[in-house]
Structure formats: structure tokens, C-alpha cells
Amino acid sequence: MRQLGTRRASLSASLKIGDHQGRRRTLEEEAVHIPFAQDSLVKQWSSMQNVAEGNEESEAPIQRNKYLLNINVGGKSFQIACKVLAQYPITRLGKLALYTDPAKKMQLCDDYLVQKNEYFFDRDPSVFHYIFHFYRSGVLWVMDEMCPSNFVEEIEYWGIHLKYSQRCCRILFEEKQDELNEYLKIEKELEAELEPLDSGNQFDGKFLGGFRKMIWNLIENPYSSVPAKIIAVMSSFFVLISIVGMTLSTVEEMKNKTGKMWMEQMEMICAIFFTSEYLMRLISSSSFKIFLRAAFNAIDLVAILPFYIQLLFENLDEADTLYHEELHKVENVSKLGKVLKLVKLMRIFRILKLARHSTGLRAFSFTMRQCYQQVCCLLLFIAMGVFTFSALIHSVEHDVPGTDFTSIPCAWWWAAVSLSTVGYGDTVPDTILGRMVAFVCISFGIILNGMPISILYNKFSDYYAKLKAHELSQSQQLSRRVHLKERVLRKLSECWRADPRYRR
């Protein structure tokens, strides 16, 4: 039998267990005195400092078992047979069991205790229980209560692949991991959606940095101050005024001379405000290329271009318009006049400027970008339904005298209206078979329209709640700053009143 040398059990390198005369306890006495000492206490690790001391005090040399590998993970000791570890040579512990070079072994662990021939790893011992079970059984258990990213990080550290787990557990774990990655991706994109293109720190050290930063806060950060919030409200107000003016300009009662004058003045005021806003954004931008690539800035440019293009075309088209008025009595317009009407129609895009300050529109836009696959799939199903049911209704109704389904393209409108369950009634089938086809088409449209609604609505409500929470937190920060100013002013006024020097 192997002779066990008596050695002291220590809680640290400098603490001795025994009586004050230096008498040593036997192994049985020490186990009774400190039960589970090796399992529940974490020693202060130092690789080489007490090697000489241990050799001097040991009465017999320690015999090491070369068939077992002693491992300490976060203060918890384990013993694994080397031949078991050698079955998995690409893992960290498998390499540790196979390597003979001490330098390579030290690269695999965090520390090494010479006295106990124990390799130390500064990792979570609760996770290592799953690793220990894997070496003993060959099956990796999945830790459900742990974050998937952390669990994958731990098993990658030990060099173990997820393929060693059971297939059912691996499928559930991968689904959970995909959901987490998708959630983190959406959170990152939401943060990018909320953050402006530039930040206030990018103006440090640049030309007129302080002035440009002040303008940037007024235009791009409505929660930075009260004037910035006022400018954001004014921007939305002028957008609404512009849309109302464009709408009223088409009313017959407003086409007289006085109405046209008021509409032109309103349009000029809105154009001046939009131009000033666009120039302020351009001045406060840190990069001209990034500014031009931004979608909101392109919308701002489209909002102001129609006014200046209209001025240019009116000056160029003045003589041609007079000629047409005398010759054709305004029955025809020139080509420039048609282009001018198209340019005026571009003013409708000003309503998109509301998305800059509207949380709902931004949430809707973000939802459409995130659900573009579902939306494209829905459009594909609609196209398939239109082609299928238009072909069916044409084959059934084309022999009926006076039918509107003279060809498949003529039946596209009927199929699209029926699939959307609108049913204008301008085109209807006459035969029984045609009505049966129409019933199937309407039923398919109801099922098709009901599928993506829940998905889109749930995602929209989730994104809207997150954007609104961020907006609320910023508004609370602004209100706290405003209240701080009020409190400071009130405190100063109280001090001024209490000072007797100012009472006279």
C-alpha cells in the first residue's frame, strides 16, 4: 500500500493548524477538526513561495499519482483520470493530460500548486460540474438557467463543442440563442435609430466648434434645452401648415386672386423656415458626405426644392403661358406648366418630415424594416392569388355575353379587389361557377390578410414602447434641468431677501 506522509492542512500559506506547542494532528484529527476543508475553502494561491518550507516540514516525500489529474476550479477540487481526458485530445483538459512539457501546461491553466500537483483555473465551478459530467459520461448537459452567451463562452474556454449535447436539448438551446442574438441585434438597431448621426463631442477642435455644437443641439437634440424643444414643435407646425395650404389651394373657392395671394404667402413663409432649418443642419453637420446620405436630410431637401423650382419655372414659362392664354384660352398648358404641376405635387413629401419628431412614424418605419421578409412574403402570396383567381374567373366567365372578364389582365383588378375584401362591385361574375370562384377568392383573402397582422402589430407595439420610454427618459432629464434652474433662482432670491444689506 502507498504510505501517506503526514502533512499539515492549511487555510493559507502562513496559517498552521495544531496546538500552541507545535504538536501535529493526525489526518483523522484534522478531518474532525475542520470537516470538508479541502472542498469548501479557497486557498490563497502562490505557485512557488512555500515549496522549500513544505519540503523541510514534510517527513516523507509526497507520492503523486500520475494517472489522475488534480484540478481546482474556482476553489473546488476535482480529480479526473488522464486516460478519460485523453479521449478528447482537442479539449483544454485533454491537452493538459497529454502534454509533457511543463511550459505548455502552464499556458493552459491560470496557476499551478506544486505542493499538491494541482492545476488552478479561475472559472465558475458551478459550470464546471457540467464539464466534469461530460468527461465522465460523454454527454454535455445544457445549463438552462444560465445565459446562452455565457454558457457558450464557458464551453468554448474548455474546448468542448455543443455537438456533444443531446439533439433535443441542442435544438432548444440554439433556438434560445438565436432569439437572444435577434433581440440584441434589434436593441442595437433601436439605439442607432434613437441616436443622431453626429454627437456633440465631434465638434471639439474643429472650426467654430462651439457655435456649431450649439446649433446642433438646437436642431438635432430637442431634449437638450427648452429652445430646442420649441424649434422641434415649430418644425412640425410648419409642416402641417404647408400640407393644409397645399390642400386648400385645390378648392374652387380659394382659386380667386385673394386666395392665391394668401396661399403663395403661406408657402413662401414655410419655404423660408424649411430652408433655414436645412442650412442650420448643414452647418452643424460634422461630415458633408454623411449629411447627404441621411434619409431625413434627403426628405428635407425634397421639401424645399419645389418652391425654388416653381419660382424658376414660373419665370421661364411666363411668356409661353401668356401666348397659350391668348391662343387657346387656357385649354392647354405648356410642357413647362405640366412639369410645374409635377413639382408642386412633390410638396406632399413634406409630411414625411413629421417622422423626425414623431415616435409613431419612426416606430412604423422601423417595424417595416425589421419585417420586410414577412411583408415581401405577403406581397408574393397576394400576387399568386391575383394571377390564380384571375385565370380561374376568366376561364369560367369568358363565354358569357357582355362579360367584363374578356382577358386575364382585365380580371386582375377584380382579383385584387376581392383578395383585399374591399369588393367595389364594379365587376362581378354572372355564372354559378364564377360566384364559387369568387367565394374561394374572398375566403383566401381573409386568411391571407389575417396572418401577418398579429406579427406586425406585436412588433410595432414593442418598438413603439421602447422608443417612447427613451423619449420619456430624455424629457424627464430636461424637466429636471429646468426645475434645477428654477430652484437655483428661487434660492438666490430668498438669499437676496434675507440679506440685510439689500433690505434698505
N, C-alpha and C positions, 0 to 999 in steps of 0.2 A: 504493500500500500504506500501511497505517496505520503511522505512526512510533511505535515503542515508546520511551518515555523511560526512561533508566536510573534505577533507584531501588534503594535498599538493601532487602534482605530481612532481617527482624529476627525474633528469637525473642520479644522483648518490646519494650516501648516505649523502653527505655533501653539495649538491647544492640545494638552495631554490629558488623557482620561486615566484616572487612577487616584490613589490616596496621596497624602502630602509627603509620605516618606519615599515616594518613588516606586512603591511596590506595583508590579504589573498585575492586572487581572487576566484570568484565563479567557479564552474565546467564549466559553459558556457564560462567564460572569459579565463580560462586556455586552453580550447579546441580551441578557436580562436587564442590564443597567440602561442600555439605550436600544430599545427594540426598533427594528426597521431602520437602523441608522443609515445603511447604505442605500436604501430606497427613497427616503423622504428628505434627506439633507443634501444641499448642494454645496460642494466644496469650493473654496477659492482656488482657482486654477493657476498654477505656475509650473511650467514644464520641468525645469531643471534645478530649482533653487534648493530643494531639500533632498537631493539624491544622495549626497555624501552623508547627511545626517541619518537617513534611513539605513544606509549600508552599515554605519557604525553601530546603530542600536539593534539591528537585526542579528539575532543569534545564529540563524541559519539562512542560507540564500533562498530566495523565493523561486520556486519551480513553476514555470509558466507552461500553460497548455497551448501547444502550437496548433491544435485542431479547433480551438474556439477563438472567436474574435470578440473582444470586450469593447463594448460601445457605450458611451454616455451621451445621451441626447437631452440637452436642457436640464441636467441634473438627475435624470432617470437612467439607470444602468440596464443594459441588455447584453445577452450572450447568444451568438449565432454561430453555428458550425461553419467552418470555412468551406467544406465541400458543398453545403447548401448554397452559399453565396457564389461559389464558382459556377453554378448552373446558370447564372445570369451575369456573364462577364462584362457586359456593357454598362451595367449599373454602377453607381458610385461605390457601394459596399462590395460588389463583385470585384472591381478593380483593386479595392483596398485589401481583399483577401488574396489576390493573385500576385500583386506587386511584391517584389523582394527588396527593391531599393527604398530605404527609409525616406529619402528626399521626395520621391514621388508620392509616398504615403502621406507625408506632411502636407502636400499640396491638396490632398483630397479632404482633409479634416481641418478643424479650427484649432485644435490643440491636442497634445499628447502627454499623458501622465506616465512617466517612466516607471514609477513605483508599482503601479497596478497594471501596467501594459494595457492602458485603456485609451481609446481614441474619443475625443470630445467633439461634439457637433452642437453648435449654438442654434438649434432649431426647436420647433414646437414638439414636445414629447407626445402630446395627445394625437397629433397627426402621424407620428412615427409608429404608433400602435398599428395603424393600417399597413404601413410599410413592413413592419415586423411580421404581421399576419400573412402578407403576400409572400415573403420568403419561406414561411413555414407551409403554406397551403398552395401557393402558385396562383391564387386568385386575389385580385385587388378589390377591396371594398371601397365603395364611393361614399364619401362623407357628405351627407345631405345637408347637415346643419351648418356647414362652412360655405363661405363664398366660393363660387366655382373658380374664379380667377386665382384666389389664394391657394385653393386645393391643387390646381394645375401647376402653379408655381412650386409648390412643395414637392409634388411627384416628379417634376422636371429636375429639381435640385438633386433628388436621389437617383435620377436617370431611369425612371420607370415610366413606361408608356401606358396610356389609358386603355390600350387594346387588351391588357391583361385582366380587365374587369369583365363582369358578366354582360352579355349583349343587351339585356333588358335595362340594366342599370346604366350602361353606357349611353343608350339611346335617350333615356330620360335626362341624364346629366348633360349631354350635348344639346338637347333642346333648351334646357335651363341656361346653358352657357350662351347659346345663340340669342335667347331673349335678353340676357344681360348685356351682351355686346350691342344688340339693336337699341336697347334702352340708353346705353352710354353714348351711342352714336347720335341718337335723337337729341339727347341732352346737350351734347357738344354743338350740334347744329342750331339748337334753340338759343344757346348762349351767343353763337355767332350772329344769329338773327337779331338779338337784342343789342349787341354791341355795335356802335357806329363804325364806319370804315376807318376813321382815324381816331387817335386818342390825344388827350391834351398834352401828354409827355412828348409827342413827336415834334412839337414846335420849339423845344429847348435848343438854343444855339442857332436858330435859323433867323433869316431876315424878318424883322418886325414880328418876332415870335410871340411876344406878349400881346400885341394888338390882334394878331391872327388867332391866338388862343381865345381871346375874349369874344371875337366874332364867332368862332367855332362853338363855344359854349352857348351863345345866344341862338344859333341856328340849329345845331345838331343835338344839343343836350337840353331838352326842355325842362328837365328837373334840376338843372344847375342853379337856377335863380327864378325869381318871380318875373322879371322882364322876358326871360327865355320862354316861360310858360305863356305869357301874353302873346309873344310872336307866334308860337305854335297855334294858339287859338285864332289869331288873326289870319294865319295862312289857311286854316280850314274854313273860316268865314268867307274869305275872298273866293275860294273855290266854289262854295255854294252860291255866292252872288253871281259868279261868272256863269255857272250852269243855269241859274234862273234867268239871267239875261239872255242867254242863247235860246232858251225855251220860249220866252216871251217875244223874241224877235220874229218868230214864225206865226204869231197870232195876227189875224187880219186887222184888228183894232189898233195894233201897235205899229202898223206899217205906214202910218202917216208921217209927216215931216217932223212933228214934235216927238213922236215915239222913237223914230230913228235917231234923232239927236240924243235923246236920253240913253238909248241903248249904246250908241257909239261912245258917249262919255263914260258910261259904266265899264264898257270894255277897255277903254284906254286906262282907267284907274286900276283895273285888275291887272292889265298887262304891265303897267309900271311897277306894281307891287311884286308880281312874279319875276320880272326882270331883276329888280333889286335883290330879291331873295336868291335868285340863281347866281348873281355876281358875288354876293356875300359867301355863298357856298364855295364858289370857285376860288375866291381869295383865301378862304380859310382852309382849303384843301392842302394837305402835305405832299400829294403826288398828283400831277395832272393826268397821268395815264389811268390811275385807279379811279379818279373822279369821272373820267369819260366812260369807263367800263361799268360804272354803277348803274343799276336799273332805275333807281329812283331819280338820279340825275338826268337820265335819258327822258324820263317822263316829264321832268321839269322843263327840259329843252323843247319837247313837243308841245308843252302847254303854252309857251311864249312865241314859238315860231309862227303860228297862224296870224297873229296880229301884225307882225312886221312883213310877212309875205303878202298879206292883204293890202297893206299900205303900198307896197311896191307894185302889185298888180293893178291896183286902182289908178295909180299914176300912169302906168303904161297903157292901160286899157281905156283911158278917158276919151281919147279921140275916136277909137273904134266903137265905143259904146254910143257916143252921140250919132255916129253915122248909122248904126243899126236902129237907133230910136227913130230917126227921121225916115229911114227907108222901109223898115219892117214893123214899126210901131210896137217894139219890144216883144214881138212874137218869137224872135230868135235872139240868141246871145252869142257872143264871140267865143272862140276857143279859150281865150284867157278868162272869160267870165265863168266858163264851166270849171276850169281849174280853180278859180277863186271860190266857187261853191264847195269844191272838194276840200280846199284848205280850211274854209270855215267849219266844215264838218269835223276837222281834226280837233277842234276845241272840246269835243266830248271827252277826249282823253284826259282832260284836266281833273275829272272826277277820280282818276287813279291817284292823284296827289293826296287824297284823303288816306290812302293806305300808309303814308308816312306817320300819321298821328292816330290812326285807328287800329286798336288792338284786334278787333274782329276781322278786319280785312287782312291784316298780317297773319292772323291765325288761319284764315281760309286759304291764303296763298301758300302758307307752309304746309297745310294739310294736302293740298293738291300736289305739291312737290313730293311729299312723302308717299302719297297713294297713287302715284302716276301709273304704276303697274296695274292696280285694280281698275283705274279709270280707263286705261287702254284696253284692258280685257273686256270691260263693259261695252266700250265702243265697238270692239270686234264682234261681240255677241249681237249687238244691235244691227251691224252691217250684215251679218249672216242671216239674221231674221228677216231683214228687209229684202234681201235677194231671194231667200227661200219662199217667203209668203207671196211676194210679188209674182214669182214664177208660177206658183200654185193657183193664185187667183186669175192670172191671165189664161192659164190652160183650161180653167173652168168657165170663165165668163167671155172669152173672146168670140164665141159664136152667137152671143145674144145680140139682137139688133139694137142699135143705138147705145151700146155699152161704152163706158169710158175707159175700159181696160183693153185698149187696142194694141198695146205692146207692153213688154215687161218694164221698160223705163217709165211708161205712163202709170204703171201700178206702183212705182217706188214711193210716191207721195202717200198713197193710201196705206201702204205697209208701214211707213214711218209714223204716220198719224195713229194708226191702230196699235202699234207697239208701244207708243208713248201713252196710250189710253186716253188721248185727247178726244178723238172722234169728232171732227168738224162736220161730217155728214155731207160734204160736197161730192164725195164719190162713194157709192155703196154698191154691194153686189145684189144681183136680182135673183139668182137661182138658189136652190136649197143647198147644193154643194158649196156654192160661193159663200153663203152665210155660215156654213160649218167651218170653212177655212178661216173666215173672219173671227169666229168664236175661238178657234185654236190660237190664232194670232194674238188676240187680245189677252187670252189666258197666259200665253208665253210672255207677253209684255208685262203683265202684273208680276209674275215670278221674277222676271229679269230686273225690273225696277226695284223690287224689294230686297234683293240680295245685298247690294253694296251700301245701302242706306245706313244700316247699323254700324258697319265698319267705319264709314266716313264720319258719321256723327260722333261716335265714341272717340275717335282720334281728334276730331275738331274740338270737342269739349275739353279733352285733356290738354291739348296745346293752348287753347284759349285760357284755361285756368292757370297754366304756368306763366304765360305772358302777362296775364292780369296780376298775378302775385308779384312778379318782378316790377311791374309798373306801380303797384301799391307800395312796395318797399321803397322805391325811389321817391314817390310822392311823400311818404312819411319822413324820409330824410330831409326833404325840402321843407316840410312843415316844422320839423324840429329846429332847422336852422333859422327859419323865420321867427319862431317863438323864442329862440335864444336871443335874437336881436331885440325883440320886444322886451324880454326880461332885463337885458342889459340896460336898455334905455330907461325902463321903469326904475331900475335900481339906481341909476345915475341921477334921475330926477328926485328920487327920495333922498339921496345923499345931499343933493344940492339944497333941497328944502330944509334938511336937518342942520346944515352948516350955519352957525350964527352969523358968520361974516357976510352971507348973502341975504340975510333977513332985512337988512337995512335998506 
